[in-house]
């Protein structure tokens, strides 16, 4: 296993989630800053480093994310796939998302920790689960996806805008 140096952690905040959203373009505005993020799975067999501008951050309440994480939603952030550097193996499970797109849920094959997600709709992008970050308290979601699919015991924050489908 190759642990990446923990030189700098930064806050993943790139949009004011209370801004009204008219279309997806409102959310696809990065922070303008290159972030250095380190993280990994629960057992340490998988480690990653990202050196990229965070494209956006969100909470997703779709059934696929609920099942993949075993919770009411997934908290994740998007970065260019080419900037995601990983040591160890991430195994993927392909399934259909709530909108019909094929998605690939990535997890550690040793401990089962959910790590990543990617979709064939946006092959150049990877979504990383916020809880895998070495400093997950730095994560700030900017909006909610599939808020209508939220479980009654895990309702979306009314402080975050709902993304259009």
C-alpha positions as CSV (number, residue, x, y, z in Angstrom):
1,X,0.0,0.0,0.0
2,X,1.3,3.5,-0.9
3,X,0.0,6.1,1.5
4,X,-0.1,9.5,0.0
5,X,1.4,12.4,1.9
6,X,-1.1,14.4,4.0
7,X,0.3,17.8,3.1
8,X,-2.8,19.9,2.8
9,X,-6.5,19.4,3.4
10,X,-9.0,22.0,2.2
11,X,-12.7,22.8,2.4
12,X,-14.9,21.3,-0.3
13,X,-17.2,24.2,-0.7
14,X,-18.0,25.6,-4.1
15,X,-21.5,26.9,-4.3
16,X,-24.1,28.5,-2.1
17,X,-26.7,25.8,-2.0
18,X,-29.4,28.3,-1.2
19,X,-29.2,29.9,-4.7
20,X,-32.2,29.0,-6.9
21,X,-31.4,26.5,-9.5
22,X,-32.8,26.8,-13.0
23,X,-30.7,24.1,-14.7
24,X,-27.7,21.9,-14.3
25,X,-25.4,24.6,-15.5
26,X,-26.0,26.5,-12.3
27,X,-24.2,23.7,-10.4
28,X,-21.4,23.0,-12.8
29,X,-19.2,25.9,-11.6
30,X,-16.1,24.8,-9.7
31,X,-14.5,26.5,-6.8
32,X,-11.8,28.0,-9.0
33,X,-9.2,26.4,-6.7
34,X,-7.2,23.2,-7.1
35,X,-8.0,21.0,-4.1
36,X,-5.7,18.3,-2.7
37,X,-7.8,15.6,-1.1
38,X,-6.6,12.3,0.4
39,X,-8.7,9.4,1.5
40,X,-9.3,5.7,1.6
41,X,-11.4,2.8,2.7
42,X,-12.0,1.5,6.3
43,X,-9.2,-1.1,6.2
44,X,-6.6,1.0,4.4
45,X,-6.2,-1.4,1.4
46,X,-7.3,1.4,-0.9
47,X,-5.9,4.9,-0.7
48,X,-6.5,7.8,-3.1
49,X,-5.3,11.3,-3.9
50,X,-7.1,13.9,-5.9
51,X,-5.4,17.1,-7.2
52,X,-8.1,18.9,-9.0
53,X,-10.8,21.6,-8.9
54,X,-13.9,20.2,-7.3
55,X,-16.6,20.3,-10.0
56,X,-19.5,20.1,-7.5
57,X,-20.6,18.5,-4.3
58,X,-24.0,17.0,-3.4
59,X,-26.2,14.7,-1.4
60,X,-28.0,12.1,-3.6
61,X,-31.2,10.4,-2.3
62,X,-31.7,8.0,-5.3
63,X,-32.4,4.3,-4.5
64,X,-29.1,3.2,-6.1
65,X,-27.2,5.5,-3.7
66,X,-29.3,4.3,-0.8
67,X,-28.5,0.7,-1.6
68,X,-24.8,1.3,-2.3
69,X,-24.2,3.1,1.0
70,X,-26.7,1.3,3.2
71,X,-28.1,4.7,4.3
72,X,-30.7,7.3,3.2
73,X,-28.4,9.1,0.9
74,X,-24.9,9.4,-0.5
75,X,-22.7,12.5,0.1
76,X,-20.2,12.9,-2.7
77,X,-18.2,15.3,-4.8
78,X,-17.2,15.2,-8.5
79,X,-13.7,15.5,-9.9
80,X,-12.2,14.7,-13.3
81,X,-11.5,11.0,-13.5
82,X,-8.0,11.6,-14.8
83,X,-7.1,13.4,-11.6
84,X,-8.1,10.5,-9.3
85,X,-5.0,8.6,-8.3
86,X,-5.5,5.3,-6.4
87,X,-3.4,2.7,-4.8
88,X,-5.0,-0.6,-4.1
89,X,-7.9,-2.1,-6.0
90,X,-11.4,-0.7,-6.3
91,X,-14.0,-3.3,-7.5
92,X,-17.1,-2.1,-9.3
93,X,-20.7,-3.2,-9.4
94,X,-22.8,-1.9,-12.4
95,X,-26.5,-1.2,-12.1
96,X,-29.1,1.2,-13.4
97,X,-29.7,4.5,-11.6
98,X,-33.1,6.1,-11.0
99,X,-32.9,7.9,-14.3
100,X,-31.9,4.7,-16.2
101,X,-28.2,5.5,-16.7
102,X,-25.7,2.7,-16.1
103,X,-23.7,3.5,-13.0
104,X,-20.7,1.8,-11.5
105,X,-20.4,1.7,-7.7
106,X,-16.8,1.3,-6.6
107,X,-15.9,-0.4,-3.3
108,X,-13.0,-1.9,-1.5
109,X,-13.0,-5.7,-2.2
110,X,-11.4,-6.4,1.2
111,X,-13.6,-4.4,3.6
112,X,-16.5,-3.4,1.4
113,X,-16.3,0.3,2.0
114,X,-18.2,2.3,-0.7
115,X,-15.6,4.5,-2.4
116,X,-16.7,5.9,-5.7
117,X,-19.4,6.1,-8.4
118,X,-19.2,6.8,-12.0
119,X,-21.8,6.9,-14.8
120,X,-21.6,6.2,-18.6
121,X,-23.4,9.6,-19.1
122,X,-20.3,11.4,-17.9
123,X,-17.3,9.1,-18.5
124,X,-14.7,11.8,-17.8
125,X,-15.9,12.3,-14.2
126,X,-15.7,10.3,-11.0
127,X,-17.8,10.8,-7.8
128,X,-16.1,10.2,-4.5
129,X,-18.0,9.4,-1.3
130,X,-17.3,12.2,1.2
131,X,-17.0,9.8,4.1
132,X,-13.9,8.2,2.5
133,X,-12.0,11.5,2.9
134,X,-9.3,11.7,5.5
135,X,-11.0,14.9,6.7
136,X,-14.7,14.3,5.9
137,X,-15.7,17.3,8.1
138,X,-14.3,19.5,5.3
139,X,-17.1,18.3,2.9
140,X,-19.9,20.7,2.2
141,X,-22.7,19.7,-0.1
142,X,-23.9,22.3,-2.5
143,X,-27.2,20.8,-3.6
144,X,-29.5,17.7,-3.5
145,X,-30.1,15.2,-6.2
146,X,-33.3,13.0,-6.3
147,X,-34.7,14.7,-3.2
148,X,-38.1,13.2,-4.1
149,X,-36.8,9.7,-3.5
150,X,-35.7,10.6,0.0
151,X,-36.7,8.3,2.8
152,X,-39.0,9.8,5.4
153,X,-36.3,9.2,8.1
154,X,-33.6,11.0,6.0
155,X,-35.1,14.1,4.5
156,X,-33.0,16.5,2.4
157,X,-31.8,19.7,4.0
158,X,-34.1,22.6,3.2
159,X,-30.9,24.7,3.1
160,X,-29.8,23.0,-0.1
161,X,-31.3,23.6,-3.6
162,X,-32.8,20.6,-5.5
163,X,-31.0,19.9,-8.7
164,X,-33.2,19.4,-11.8
165,X,-33.5,15.8,-13.0
